Amino acid sequence: MIEISFQKVEEATKMHQLLLSHCCPRGLKIAHLQNGHEYILKIDWDKNGHQKDYTKALQQIFFQFILSNKCDSWAKEIVSNQYFFKEEAEQRHIIDIMHSILEGEKEDLANLIHDVNLEECLKGAVTDIFAEKKSFSFDSFVQFRLRSFKEIIRKYVEISIDEYKMEQEYQVFVQTLREFLINRKPKKQIIHVFVDLDIQIFDDKYREITGQELVMLGDKKIVENQSIYIDPFTIGPLLALAPNKIYLYTEDREQAFVRTITNIFEERVSVREKQDFFQGVSIPARPFE
């Protein structure tokens, strides 16, 4: 028999529910008791069964209980108490970023802490406690056995907060440039942007606008008024031209430049395949006029 005691009834209840939904078919007997200020789960099993199999099943459920029900609350405590993000929406956004890192959706951020493994750290602690004890306190287990695990969560939270701040700065940047475009008269009705290893900008006749011409087109006021760098060869000239239509040719619609131009110019942008650009070219490229 194994006994796990909890100080919080909601934690004992969640663990109890997980056990009931996963273990009853395995022949486990589960009792949920209250002893003073403690809530105790007593888990016993059929003596004809294999103790090793039951223990392994319990470990997996206990592991899932912590990973699914406790990680977010611990991360939220760190976000709120250590980094002082008190708004519910901000906390949720940061934790969502943390999940996207853990689930492998943001490999560049995960690589920043490639030397630690959240799940392996937790599995090791769970395996050890079940091997050593038949009766233990969940709260003591968290306090003394999960210090390294919670430290890893803190690292993920820190990276998620940095990413959240960058996202917020990016949104401010994009919104400022959208507002800049509102009352700006177009200098060109149509612009073609070809995205490959380099980014090339063409007018409506498919005449390439050279790098020197792009710099001359740039509006110094745009650059000087922004805290974030604006590329004088791409975004700057497009803002200065303020075209009514941008045809953007690319193989990668998720590329940072493509997403930024789409976010700034919104409905003015039409994203197309690269081969569509060559179908439209009908005359040799000449200097921009």
Disulfide bonds with the S-S distance in Angstrom:
none
